[in-house]
Amino acid sequence: YPREVHGGFAHLRALAVIVLLGLYYGIPWLSWAERQAVLFDLPARKFYVFGLVLWPQDLPLLALLLIVAAITLFFFTAIAGRLWCGYACPQTVWTEAFIWMEQITEGKHRQRAKLDAGPLTLNKVRRKTAKQLLWIAFSLFTGFTFVGYFVPIRELGQSILALELTSWSLFFVLFYSFATYGNAGFMREQVCKYMCPYARFQSAMFDKDTLIIAYDETRGEPRGGRRRGMDRGESSLGDCIDCQMCVQVCPTGIDIRQGLQYECIACAACIDACDSVMEKMNYPKGLVKYTTENIESGRLSKVFRPRVAVYAAVLAVFISILGVALITRTPIILDVLRDRNALYREIPGGVIENVYTLRVVNMDTRPHKIEITVEGIPGVSLDLDDDSLGIPAGAVRSFAARIRVPESEISDEIQKITVALSTDDNRYELHESTVFIGPEMTNEDS
């Protein structure tokens, strides 16, 4: 039963919860060009992110994005410790929302403890039932929203109202709802303490200049109780009055005065609690504060240091690579596949022919007309089985292509040629190399 706390960091956490949950629940309802703005359409193998359409061929972009996210986490951890855990981690965000619902239905921490310890009464059943109904409804809406990122959310809602939900959609709605209910409603910070691997390896990214939440032992010790308004110089005690408020508000139940511990999720609740006590005692705030392991020496944190510089440089490199990849990304793909059933064919008129399959993928959101040519050998020509070279938006078309070369122009058994594709607006131009196989050359031919 962590105690409620008020203060600047508590308001910041509340703001983070509202913004992040607002984004999660709101984004699936946004529209873009007559479709859902963000939709991961797995059956069609297309990811829609506003104006960007990603295909399986764009998997390297996803890999780059994940690398950027990981390095960003390392970068901010090196500077500000477990900032992610305290304010933006989904476990923290949803747990905070569930605690709010618990406070609405069962009251503050002392009221909840008293209610749980008391006998089974109508009031207890009423409050517990109301809490469970809120939790279940919120969990189901969370699961529904999660599936709405993979199935158009408006269609999903209509399917639920018409009781026509597919088995897989129903399974994932219930599965994600159950996961939300269990993690945020019951396990809560136990997930952070015992299940999250980040808590275990975070120390590898810390150094003595990393911002952490720490207790100023030099100022606070020796701790001890005293009456309010007592002058700081009247006793030999430090500023800590041993009120245990920092322990009571900690969601993981640690005592920050014992030093940095891996269970600390850097929520800063202890800072708000201690500052409120110091204010009542007319003592300076900051007995518990964001600082570094250099708190005793009084040395300021070095933000720009080798570890941070390395993370920043690596992050800048990968962000640049990702940016260049997105800017130079061509939504038209050309694949040239040579027919392996026959090396070549001799046709009348002294012409050698190779057969290919040209596969064109239009990943753009609008149709394109294309022109295909071939070059690399004098006299080379291209004959397609389909003169209609229009590619609809989001379509894949294959063409059977016969490439012919006069036998007199063949100088080697295997020669390189290039198939070129250009769009009607000259916006995109692709070149794909392949080989042309002719008859084996004799000494006389040479």
C-alpha positions in Angstrom: 0.0 0.0 0.0 2.3 2.8 -1.2 1.4 6.2 0.2 0.1 8.9 -2.1 2.5 11.7 -2.8 2.2 15.1 -4.3 4.8 17.3 -5.8 6.5 18.3 -9.0 7.7 14.8 -10.0 4.3 13.3 -9.2 2.7 15.8 -11.6 5.3 15.0 -14.2 4.5 11.3 -13.9 0.8 12.0 -14.2 1.3 14.1 -17.3 3.4 11.3 -18.8 0.7 8.8 -18.1 -2.0 11.0 -19.7 0.1 11.8 -22.8 1.3 8.3 -23.4 -2.0 6.6 -22.8 -3.7 9.2 -24.9 -1.3 8.4 -27.8 -1.8 4.7 -27.4 -5.6 4.8 -27.4 -6.0 7.7 -29.8 -3.6 6.9 -32.7 -5.6 3.9 -34.1 -8.6 6.2 -34.6 -6.7 8.6 -36.8 -7.3 8.5 -40.6 -4.9 9.1 -43.4 -5.9 9.1 -47.1 -9.1 7.1 -46.5 -7.4 4.5 -44.4 -6.3 4.0 -40.8 -3.2 6.2 -40.2 -1.2 3.5 -38.3 -2.0 0.0 -39.3 0.2 -3.1 -39.3 -1.6 -5.2 -41.9 0.0 -8.6 -41.4 -2.2 -10.6 -43.9 -1.3 -8.0 -46.7 2.3 -7.8 -45.4 2.1 -4.0 -45.3 2.8 -1.6 -42.4 1.1 1.8 -42.8 2.6 4.6 -40.8 0.8 7.8 -41.8 2.1 8.5 -45.4 4.7 5.8 -45.3 3.9 2.2 -46.4 6.5 -0.4 -45.4 6.7 -3.8 -47.1 8.7 -7.0 -46.1 11.4 -5.7 -48.4 11.8 -2.8 -45.9 12.8 -5.1 -43.0 16.3 -3.5 -42.8 14.6 -0.2 -41.9 12.9 -1.9 -39.0 16.2 -3.4 -37.8 17.7 0.1 -38.0 14.8 1.6 -36.0 15.3 -1.1 -33.3 19.0 -0.4 -33.1 18.3 3.4 -32.8 15.8 2.7 -30.0 18.2 0.5 -28.1 21.1 3.0 -28.4 18.8 5.8 -27.4 17.9 3.9 -24.2 21.6 3.4 -23.5 22.3 7.0 -24.1 19.7 8.4 -21.8 20.5 5.7 -19.2 24.1 6.8 -19.1 23.0 10.4 -18.5 19.9 10.2 -16.4 19.7 6.6 -15.1 16.3 4.8 -15.2 14.4 7.7 -16.6 12.6 5.3 -18.9 11.5 3.1 -16.0 10.2 6.0 -13.9 8.1 7.8 -16.5 7.6 6.1 -19.8 7.8 2.3 -19.4 4.4 0.7 -20.3 4.6 -1.3 -17.0 4.9 2.0 -15.0 2.3 3.8 -17.1 -0.4 1.2 -16.9 0.3 0.5 -13.2 -0.2 4.1 -12.4 -3.6 4.1 -14.2 -4.7 1.0 -12.3 -3.6 2.6 -9.0 -5.8 5.6 -9.9 -8.8 3.4 -10.4 -8.0 1.6 -7.1 -7.9 5.0 -5.2 -11.2 6.0 -6.8 -13.0 2.9 -5.6 -11.2 1.9 -2.4 -9.7 5.2 -1.1 -6.2 6.1 -0.1 -3.5 3.7 1.2 -4.7 3.6 4.8 -8.3 3.1 3.7 -7.3 0.3 1.4 -5.3 -1.5 4.1 -8.1 -1.2 6.5 -10.6 -2.4 4.0 -8.6 -5.5 3.2 -8.0 -6.3 6.8 -11.6 -5.8 7.8 -14.5 -8.3 7.6 -16.5 -9.0 4.5 -19.2 -6.4 4.5 -21.6 -5.0 1.9 -19.4 -1.9 1.6 -16.3 -4.0 1.0 -18.0 -6.1 -1.7 -19.3 -3.0 -3.3 -15.9 -1.3 -3.5 -14.1 -4.4 -4.5 -16.6 -5.2 -7.3 -16.4 -1.6 -8.6 -12.7 -1.8 -8.7 -12.7 -5.1 -10.6 -15.3 -3.8 -13.1 -13.1 -0.8 -13.8 -10.0 -2.9 -14.1 -11.7 -5.4 -16.4 -13.3 -2.8 -18.6 -10.0 -0.9 -18.9 -8.1 -4.1 -19.7 -10.6 -5.1 -22.4 -10.4 -1.7 -24.0 -6.6 -2.0 -23.9 -6.7 -5.4 -25.6 -9.2 -4.1 -28.1 -6.9 -1.1 -28.9 -3.9 -3.4 -29.3 -5.6 -5.6 -31.8 -6.8 -2.3 -33.5 -3.2 -1.7 -34.6 -3.3 -4.9 -36.6 -7.0 -5.0 -37.7 -8.7 -1.8 -38.8 -10.2 -0.6 -35.5 -13.5 0.6 -36.8 -14.1 -2.8 -38.5 -13.0 -4.5 -35.3 -15.5 -2.5 -33.3 -18.3 -3.3 -35.7 -17.4 -7.0 -35.6 -17.6 -7.0 -31.8 -21.0 -5.3 -31.8 -22.3 -7.8 -34.4 -20.7 -10.7 -32.5 -18.8 -11.7 -35.7 -15.3 -11.4 -34.2 -12.8 -13.9 -35.7 -11.2 -16.5 -33.4 -7.7 -15.0 -33.7 -8.9 -11.4 -33.0 -10.9 -12.6 -30.0 -7.9 -14.6 -28.7 -5.5 -11.6 -28.9 -8.0 -9.2 -27.4 -8.5 -11.5 -24.4 -4.8 -12.4 -24.2 -3.6 -8.8 -24.1 -6.4 -7.8 -21.8 -5.4 -10.6 -19.4 -1.7 -9.5 -19.6 -2.6 -5.9 -18.8 -4.8 -7.0 -15.9 -2.2 -9.3 -14.4 0.9 -7.1 -14.9 -0.6 -3.7 -13.9 -3.3 -4.9 -11.5 -1.5 -7.5 -9.5 2.2 -7.9 -10.2 2.9 -4.2 -10.6 6.4 -3.4 -9.5 7.2 -7.0 -8.9 7.6 -7.2 -12.7 10.3 -4.5 -12.4 12.1 -6.2 -9.5 12.1 -9.8 -10.6 11.1 -10.1 -14.3 12.6 -7.1 -16.2 16.1 -7.8 -17.4 16.8 -4.0 -17.7 17.1 -3.7 -13.9 19.8 -6.3 -13.9 22.2 -4.9 -16.5 21.5 -1.2 -16.0 24.6 -0.9 -13.8 26.8 -1.7 -16.8 25.6 1.7 -18.3 26.0 3.6 -15.1 29.1 5.5 -13.9 29.8 8.0 -11.1 28.4 10.8 -13.2 25.1 9.2 -14.1 22.1 11.0 -12.5 20.5 8.8 -9.8 18.1 9.4 -6.9 20.2 9.5 -3.8 20.1 10.5 -0.1 22.6 13.1 1.1 24.0 11.1 4.0 26.5 13.9 5.0 23.6 16.3 5.5 21.0 13.8 6.9 23.0 11.8 9.4 22.7 11.2 12.2 19.0 10.9 11.7 16.5 11.2 14.5 13.0 12.5 15.5 12.4 16.0 16.8 9.6 18.5 17.3 8.5 20.7 14.4 10.1 24.1 14.3 13.2 23.0 16.2 16.2 24.9 15.0 18.7 22.9 13.1 21.5 24.1 15.4 19.8 23.0 18.6 20.8 19.4 18.3 23.6 17.3 17.0 21.2 15.5 14.6 21.2 15.7 10.9 18.3 17.0 8.8 16.7 13.5 8.4 13.9 13.2 11.0 13.5 9.5 10.3 9.8 9.9 9.4 10.0 6.9 6.9 8.0 8.9 4.4 10.5 8.1 1.6 9.9 4.4 2.4 6.1 4.7 2.6 5.7 6.3 -0.8 8.2 3.9 -2.6 6.3 1.6 -4.9 9.0 -1.1 -4.6 9.3 -0.7 -0.8 13.0 0.2 -0.7 14.8 2.6 1.7 16.6 5.1 -0.5 18.8 6.0 2.5 20.6 2.7 2.1 22.1 3.8 -1.2 21.5 2.9 -4.8 19.5 -0.3 -5.3 18.5 -2.1 -8.5 14.9 -2.1 -7.3 14.7 1.7 -7.6 12.8 2.6 -10.8 13.6 6.3 -10.4 10.0 7.4 -10.0 11.2 10.3 -7.7 8.3 9.7 -5.3 10.8 9.8 -2.4 12.0 13.2 -3.6 8.5 14.7 -3.5 7.8 13.1 -0.1 11.1 14.3 1.5 10.8 17.8 0.1 7.3 18.1 1.6 8.7 17.1 5.0 11.7 19.4 4.8 9.3 22.3 3.9 7.2 21.6 7.0 10.4 21.5 9.1 11.6 24.8 7.5 14.7 22.9 6.3 16.2 23.3 2.8 14.8 20.9 0.3 17.0 18.4 -1.5 17.9 15.9 1.2 16.8 13.3 -1.3 17.4 14.5 -4.8 18.6 13.7 -8.4 22.3 13.7 -8.1 25.3 11.4 -8.8 27.5 9.1 -6.9 29.8 12.1 -6.4 27.2 13.6 -4.0 29.6 13.4 -1.1 32.4 15.2 -2.9 30.0 17.9 -4.1 31.4 17.7 -7.6 28.9 18.5 -10.3 27.9 15.8 -12.9 29.8 15.8 -16.1 27.3 15.5 -18.8 29.8 15.4 -21.6 32.2 12.5 -20.9 33.7 9.6 -22.9 30.8 7.1 -22.3 28.2 9.6 -23.3 30.2 10.9 -26.3 30.5 7.3 -27.6 26.8 6.6 -27.2 26.0 10.0 -28.9 28.3 9.3 -31.8 27.0 5.8 -32.4 23.4 7.1 -32.1 24.1 9.9 -34.6 25.6 7.5 -37.0 22.6 5.1 -37.0 20.1 7.9 -37.1 21.9 9.3 -40.1 21.9 5.9 -41.8 18.1 5.5 -41.0 17.4 9.0 -42.3 19.3 8.4 -45.5 17.7 5.0 -46.0 14.2 6.7 -45.7 15.0 9.6 -47.9 16.6 7.5 -50.7 14.0 4.7 -50.4 12.6 3.8 -53.8 9.0 2.5 -53.6 9.6 0.6 -56.9 11.4 -2.7 -56.9 12.7 -4.5 -60.0 13.8 -8.2 -59.8 15.2 -9.9 -62.9 15.0 -13.7 -62.8 16.6 -15.7 -65.6 14.9 -18.9 -66.8 17.1 -21.7 -65.7 15.3 -24.4 -67.8 17.2 -23.4 -71.0 20.5 -21.7 -71.3 19.6 -20.0 -74.6 17.6 -20.5 -77.8 18.6 -20.0 -81.4 15.8 -18.4 -83.4 15.7 -17.8 -87.2 17.7 -14.9 -88.5 20.9 -15.6 -86.5 19.5 -14.4 -83.2 20.1 -15.8 -79.7 17.4 -15.5 -77.1 17.3 -15.8 -73.3 14.0 -15.8 -71.3 13.6 -13.9 -68.1 10.9 -13.1 -65.6 10.7 -9.4 -64.6 9.0 -8.9 -61.3 8.0 -5.3 -60.5 6.7 -4.3 -57.0 5.0 -0.9 -56.6 5.2 0.0 -52.9 4.0 3.5 -53.6 0.5 4.8 -52.7 -0.3 5.7 -56.3 -0.1 3.8 -59.6 2.8 4.1 -62.0 3.3 3.5 -65.7 6.8 2.2 -66.4 9.1 1.7 -69.3 11.6 -1.2 -69.4 14.7 -1.2 -71.6 17.8 -3.4 -71.8 21.4 -2.4 -72.6 24.9 -3.8 -72.4 25.4 -5.6 -75.8 25.1 -4.0 -79.2 21.9 -4.8 -81.0 20.2 -6.2 -77.8 16.4 -6.0 -77.8 13.6 -6.7 -75.4 10.2 -8.4 -76.1 7.6 -8.5 -73.4 4.5 -10.7 -73.3 2.4 -7.8 -72.0 2.5 -4.3 -73.4 0.4 -3.0 -70.6 3.1 -1.6 -68.3 0.8 0.0 -65.7 1.4 -1.0 -62.1 -1.4 -0.2 -59.6 -0.6 1.1 -56.2 0.6 -1.6 -53.8 0.6 -4.2 -56.6 3.1 -6.8 -57.7 3.3 -7.7 -61.4 5.4 -10.2 -63.3 6.3 -10.1 -67.0 7.8 -12.8 -69.2 10.6 -11.1 -71.1 12.6 -12.4 -74.1 15.9 -10.7 -74.6 17.5 -11.2 -78.0 21.0 -10.5 -79.3 22.3 -11.0 -82.9 24.7 -13.9 -82.8 27.3 -11.8 -84.6 27.4 -9.4 -81.6 28.1 -12.1 -79.0 31.7 -12.0 -77.9 31.6 -14.4 -75.0 29.6 -17.3 -73.7 28.4 -15.2 -70.7 28.0 -11.4 -71.0 26.6 -8.9 -68.6 23.5 -6.9 -69.5 21.4 -4.3 -67.6 17.7 -4.1 -67.4 16.5 -0.5 -66.8 13.2 0.6 -65.5 11.9 4.2 -65.4 8.5 5.6 -64.4 6.4 7.9 -66.6 7.2 10.9 -64.5 10.9 10.2 -64.5 10.8 10.2 -60.7 12.3 6.8 -60.3 14.9 4.9 -62.3 16.2 1.5 -61.5 19.0 -0.7 -63.0 19.3 -4.4 -62.4 22.3 -6.4 -63.7 22.0 -9.9 -65.0 23.8 -12.2 -67.5 23.1 -13.2 -71.1 24.2 -16.6 -72.1 25.1 -17.5 -75.7 26.7 -20.4 -77.6 30.1 -21.6 -76.5 32.7 -19.7 -78.4 35.3 -21.6 -80.5 38.8 -20.4 -81.5 37.5 -19.6 -85.0 34.7 -17.5 -83.5 37.1 -15.7 -81.3 
